[in-house]
Amino acid sequence: FRSLAFGFGARQCVGRRIAENEMQLLLMHILLSFHLSVPSSEDIKTKVTLILQPETPPKITFSKL
């Protein structure tokens, strides 16, 4: 449902696929360049809005590889 900002169906944004590919490319570069770690192993509490999301942002540490 997060992609509804791009519209839906025949009248959806022509740049949608480009934007989605750019987001995947950015994520790939982050995962290849950094080691991600979480300081604690506590369960993350979630809330339901339009989608399931964490109540508070998770604390993630990025270490350069």
C-alpha positions in Angstrom: 0.0 0.0 0.0 3.0 2.3 0.4 3.3 2.5 -3.4 -0.2 4.0 -3.8 1.5 7.4 -3.9 2.5 6.4 -7.5 -1.1 5.8 -8.4 -2.7 2.5 -9.5 -3.6 0.9 -12.8 -3.4 2.4 -16.2 -2.8 5.9 -14.9 0.0 5.2 -12.5 3.2 7.2 -12.5 5.5 6.4 -15.4 8.5 6.8 -13.0 7.3 4.2 -10.5 9.6 1.4 -11.8 12.6 3.7 -12.0 12.0 4.9 -8.4 11.6 1.3 -7.2 14.8 0.2 -9.0 16.7 3.2 -7.5 15.6 2.2 -4.0 16.7 -1.4 -4.5 20.0 -0.2 -5.9 20.6 2.0 -2.8 19.7 -0.8 -0.5 22.1 -3.1 -2.3 25.0 -0.6 -2.1 24.3 -0.2 1.7 24.3 -3.9 2.3 27.5 -4.4 0.3 29.4 -1.5 1.9 28.3 -1.8 5.6 27.9 -4.4 8.3 24.6 -3.8 10.1 24.1 -4.7 13.7 21.4 -4.3 16.3 22.6 -3.6 19.9 19.9 -5.6 21.7 17.9 -8.7 20.8 14.6 -7.4 22.3 11.5 -8.0 20.2 10.4 -4.9 18.3 6.8 -3.9 19.3 4.7 -3.1 16.2 1.6 -1.0 15.5 -0.8 -1.3 12.7 -1.5 1.8 10.6 -2.1 1.2 6.9 0.7 -1.3 7.2 2.6 -3.0 10.1 5.4 -0.8 11.4 7.6 -0.6 14.5 6.3 1.6 17.4 9.8 3.2 17.7 12.5 3.2 15.1 15.0 0.3 15.5 18.5 1.3 16.5 20.8 0.0 13.8 24.6 0.4 13.9 26.4 0.7 10.5 30.1 -0.4 10.4 32.1 0.2 7.2 33.4 -3.0 5.7 
